[in-house]
Amino acid sequence: MADNDDVLDPAFLSRHGDAPQPITIPAGEPVFRVGDRGGVMYVLVEGTADVLIGGTTVEKATRGALFGEMGLIDQSEKRRAT
C-alpha cells in the first residue's frame, strides 16, 4: 500500500499506468458525477475534494488521495459517487 507521498512521485505513477496527465478542476466543480463512465483514476495533488453519495459527503479527499480506481478495474462500471 502506498502512502500519500509515494503516489505523488512520478516514478511511482509511471509504474502503475500510463503517464499522468495533469488537469485542473475549478473549486466547487465535480471531477465526475454518479453514472459517468469510468476508465480513469485520479490522484489529488493539491487542495481537497469532497466525495458525495446521494448529496451527502462521505469522505474528504486530501493531497495524495486516489479516487476513481473502480473505473480502472471494470471500465463498464459507472461511477458510484460524485
C-alpha positions in Angstrom: 0.0 0.0 0.0 1.4 3.4 -1.0 1.3 6.4 1.3 0.2 9.8 0.1 3.8 11.0 -0.7 4.5 7.8 -2.7 1.6 8.3 -5.1 2.8 11.8 -6.0 6.2 10.5 -7.1 6.4 10.4 -10.9 8.3 7.1 -10.8 5.5 5.5 -8.8 2.9 6.8 -11.2 4.8 5.6 -14.2 5.0 2.1 -12.8 1.2 2.0 -12.2 -0.2 3.1 -15.5 0.1 5.5 -18.4 1.9 8.8 -17.9 -0.2 11.0 -15.7 -2.0 13.9 -17.4 -2.4 16.9 -15.1 -5.8 18.6 -15.1 -7.2 21.5 -13.0 -10.7 21.4 -11.7 -12.1 24.7 -10.5 -13.3 24.8 -6.9 -16.8 23.6 -6.5 -16.8 21.7 -9.8 -17.2 17.9 -9.8 -14.4 15.7 -11.2 -17.0 13.3 -12.3 -20.7 12.5 -11.4 -22.6 9.4 -10.4 -23.4 7.5 -13.6 -20.4 8.7 -15.6 -18.4 6.0 -17.3 -15.1 5.0 -15.6 -11.7 4.3 -17.2 -9.7 7.0 -15.4 -8.3 7.1 -11.9 -7.4 10.4 -10.3 -4.6 11.5 -7.8 -5.2 14.7 -5.8 -2.0 16.7 -6.0 -3.3 19.8 -4.1 -6.4 21.0 -2.5 -9.2 18.9 -1.2 -12.2 17.1 -2.8 -15.5 16.0 -1.2 -16.8 12.6 -2.2 -20.6 12.7 -2.3 -23.1 9.9 -2.5 -26.7 10.9 -2.7 -25.7 14.5 -2.0 -24.1 13.5 1.3 -20.3 14.0 1.9 -19.0 10.5 2.8 -15.3 11.4 2.6 -12.9 14.4 2.2 -10.0 13.5 -0.1 -6.7 15.3 0.6 -3.3 15.6 -1.1 -2.2 12.2 -2.4 -5.6 10.6 -2.3 -6.5 8.2 -5.1 -10.1 8.1 -6.4 -12.0 6.7 -9.3 -10.0 3.5 -9.3 -13.0 1.3 -9.7 -13.4 2.7 -13.2 -10.0 1.1 -14.0 -11.0 -2.3 -12.6 -14.2 -2.5 -14.6 -14.4 0.1 -17.3 -18.1 -0.8 -17.9 -18.7 0.2 -14.3 -20.5 3.5 -13.9 -19.3 6.0 -11.3 -21.0 5.5 -7.9 -20.1 8.8 -6.3 -19.6 12.5 -7.3 
